[in-house]
Amino acid sequence: MARLLMFGQIAEITGVREMNVQAEDTQALLAALTEKFPLLKNAVYAVAVNQTTVQVNTPLSETDEVALLPPYSGG
């Protein structure tokens, strides 16, 4: 199972910061999460796999670490 990390508003919506998930790709993962946590549908966040930001539909393996990252600003 892949390890899923959630930060900021995403962790607030789900009530957890970390969980193990099983999904074929990021699209399937996000669909399952949105079904379980409907408020995620309106949330804005980026998806990273193994510390690299990815687009939707990136294949996942059991050893991957997936992170849902809320918007951030810096200077």
C-alpha positions in Angstrom: 0.0 0.0 0.0 1.2 3.5 -0.8 1.6 5.9 2.1 -0.6 9.0 1.8 0.4 12.2 3.7 -2.0 15.2 4.0 -1.2 18.7 5.1 -3.0 21.9 6.0 -6.7 22.2 5.0 -6.6 18.7 3.5 -5.7 17.2 6.9 -8.4 19.3 8.5 -11.0 18.0 6.0 -10.1 14.3 6.4 -9.3 14.4 10.1 -6.0 12.5 9.5 -2.5 13.4 8.5 -1.4 10.0 7.2 -3.0 6.8 5.9 -2.1 3.8 3.8 -3.9 3.6 0.5 -4.2 1.2 -2.3 -4.8 2.7 -5.8 -3.6 2.0 -9.3 -2.9 5.6 -10.0 -3.4 9.1 -8.6 -6.7 9.6 -10.5 -8.2 6.5 -8.8 -6.8 7.6 -5.5 -8.3 11.1 -5.7 -11.7 9.7 -6.8 -11.8 7.3 -3.8 -10.8 10.1 -1.4 -13.4 12.5 -2.8 -16.0 9.8 -2.4 -14.9 9.2 1.2 -14.4 12.9 2.0 -16.9 14.9 -0.2 -15.4 18.3 1.0 -12.2 17.5 -0.9 -14.1 18.1 -4.2 -14.0 21.8 -3.6 -10.5 21.9 -2.1 -7.5 23.2 -4.0 -4.3 21.2 -3.6 -1.3 19.7 -5.5 -0.4 16.1 -5.6 3.2 14.9 -5.1 4.5 11.4 -5.6 7.8 10.6 -4.0 8.4 14.4 -3.4 7.7 15.3 -7.0 4.6 17.2 -8.0 2.7 15.2 -10.6 -0.4 15.5 -12.8 -3.5 13.4 -12.4 -3.3 9.8 -13.7 0.2 9.0 -12.5 0.7 5.3 -11.8 1.3 4.3 -8.2 3.2 1.4 -6.7 3.1 0.0 -3.1 6.3 1.7 -2.1 5.2 5.2 -3.2 4.7 8.1 -0.9 1.9 10.4 -2.0 1.3 13.9 -0.5 -1.7 16.2 -0.9 -0.3 19.7 -0.6 -2.5 22.8 0.0 -1.7 26.1 -1.8 1.3 27.9 -0.3 2.9 31.2 -0.8 6.5 32.3 -0.2 8.7 35.2 -0.8 
